[in-house]
Amino acid sequence: ATGVSPTEVKVGNVSQLTGLVPGFGQTSVNGVKAYFNYTNSRGGICGRKVTLVQADDRFQSATNRSETEKLAGQVVAFAGSLTVVDDGGAPIIDEKGVGDVSLATTTPRINAKNNFSPNPIDPTPGAGNGQDKVLRYLKQTRGITKGAIFYQDVATGVNQSKQYAIDMQKAGIEVVATYAVAPTATNFRSQATALKQKGIEVVLTVAEVNAIANLARAFGDVGYFPKAPFYGAQTYGQKFIKLAGSSAEGAISGLNFHIPEEAPTVPAMGIFNQWYAKTAPGADVDFFSLMGWVAGEMVVRAITDAGPDPTQAKVVAALQKFTDYRSDYVVPINPAGKKTPGCFQVAEVQGGKWVKIHPTGPGFACP
């Protein structure tokens, strides 16, 4: 079948590797490759080696579409793709009937019936991004009432900023200000000053990690520190700490997966750490690395569930059964039903390291 031979299974990945924000999708690629390497060390899938076939969309929606269409004729499924222009390939995965286990960033990709995201977002109008649970926790523990949203002015930023506004409203936090900045902008001192003057207590961002780090440093420059610098899950990782320096202290991430720092108590994270280091020596681990790893696990499980003769259609049928996906790495998720996870944990930068702060015991906080 397409992407399947007696000795190999090919899985596709179309990510943003060059262009305006070079390397944006690289850590997700690292994560899915690492899981495939781990799988191959255990005999592959029914004795077949799993191979990742990569393409670069260069931050161009049209290129994302053409590369997705090209690979759709070569692979059994897609996994771990990461780009802010995934709207280009969104219609292709549905037209070609090929499963896509990738973190969706644009509305068309989130809505695509064949996208099964490892971090599912509910596309129902008014649903938000699912961060209201974390925001409620911050409101209860830190007395937060006034919030702001900072986003890079691209399609993904515009859409997700609107969803974050819904999350804040659900949590009973007033959205006092919203700031859109150019994706090439690097100096955010004026925004930091305005946030300080308005007394903003929590800041949510839709931006890549360099911009978030620049914003954190700008806060330090103007002598301002929000009660909850909850910049977003994409902040998690060593790169943010390296870039933001001392201004990273106190930053918060609400996460739906275990983090590598939990390896002493969560054995599965020891496996992740081992294979990520083997696959991408010296590379940073971040939110997208872990989502790539989970995407790799999901697609391997779906291909295995498809039976000894997997096809694109059989893999999609297997993915459609993932309404309560359980894993050692992530909270229970419903990628087939496109429902936002109900469980989460909170990590904070303390002493230059990410530390889990909620819940205090093992596992996740669940309703």
Summary of the structure (lengths in Angstrom):
residues: 367
radius of gyration: 19.7
end to end distance: 43.0
largest distance: 64.6
contacts: 1364
relative contact order: 0.15
helix: 40%
strand: 20%
